[in-house]
Amino acid sequence: MPDLLTDTEFEEFRKVIYNESGITFSSTNRSILDSRIKELLREKSLTSVDVYYKLITTNKEEMKLMLDSVTTNLTRFFRNQPHFDAFIHYVVPHLLEEKKKAGDTKIRVWSAGCSTGEEPYTIAMILKTILPPPYTFMVTASDISLKSLMIGQLGFYTDTKTEGVPPEYLTKYFTKSEGGYQMKKEIMDTVHFDYHNLKNDSGARNLDVVFCRNVLIYFDEPAQFAVVNRFWDAMAPHSYLYIGHSESLFGMKTQFQFLKTEWACLYQKNSK
Ligand SMILES: C[S@@+](CC[C@H](N)C(=O)[O-])C[C@H]1O[C@@H](n2cnc3c(N)ncnc32)[C@H](O)[C@@H]1O
């Protein structure tokens, strides 16, 4: 199929998307951007790329819709189980030790780039299952995809989407309904969905765990570095950072320490 965007237009869109979100389109994935812009023009009944470009650069809501369309929202429940094994057997027990010393009873988790909610709900189901009283938790789930956030907020997942959920969790935390499963209120109440662009500081502080998995892969190194440094500021002195299984902070001058547990590798903030 012939390209819609000329070289100049591709550069313009590429630049504006990068500046607004950190998402990097290279010449190798140019065709993806091309087809998504084509789709957007069709939706808006526009024929001119130039007119559409002016629209997104002068209208904040249109910019949000465009960014939503260029994101990749692939996710699933219990994605990369070893990460959650490390969470259950290493991260949470260590956090509880620190909490005990500090006289704090709340665990604060952020799922940054949460897509349609499977990741934050997985975290919430695990914490609900393993945390002993008097400990409580809250999960903040954020994304720049409004469509994905809406799905997360509804908490309804088709039979196919719930295939990765262990049977005991499915029975305990979901209600079966036609064509799928509805997440129960007791879990939904612990997850707070919020629109947040990782280009900006979220203002959150004192977080115990940040999950930002399979998000950094869409950013170039300077954008990754900026995001990771903002996580540092948002995290508590003894806290943990998860990035995707195929992502790495290797070679990046961050203050995070690499942590190899029996189950999976993650990063740790250890500062006093
Ligand atoms: C592939 S999904 C990963 C979902 C989940 N973390 C997982 O590992 O299954 C990547 C998500 O990152 C989001 N994202 C991309 N750029 C972002 C940005 N600048 N700010 C916030 N979210 C972003 C996308 O909208 C998408 O939902």
The ligand as a Gaussian input file, in Angstrom:
#p B3LYP/6-31G(d) Opt

LIG

0 1
 C        2.289000      -2.719000      25.779000
 S        1.347000      -1.864000      26.961000
 C        1.961000      -2.542000      28.474000
 C        0.872000      -2.809000      29.484000
 C        1.336000      -3.479000      30.783000
 N        2.247000      -2.628000      31.499000
 C        1.927000      -4.828000      30.521000
 O        3.148000      -4.991000      30.629000
 O        1.192000      -5.756000      30.195000
 C        2.121000      -0.236000      26.924000
 C        1.246000       0.853000      27.485000
 O        2.028000       2.030000      27.699000
 C        1.232000       3.151000      27.427000
 N        2.073000       4.348000      27.175000
 C        2.876000       4.578000      26.106000
 N        3.444000       5.794000      26.215000
 C        3.001000       6.333000      27.382000
 C        3.208000       7.575000      28.037000
 N        4.004000       8.526000      27.525000
 N        2.571000       7.792000      29.212000
 C        1.762000       6.837000      29.742000
 N        1.502000       5.650000      29.161000
 C        2.125000       5.399000      27.994000
 C        0.404000       2.727000      26.217000
 O       -0.760000       3.497000      26.055000
 C        0.128000       1.259000      26.539000
 O       -1.127000       1.074000      27.135000

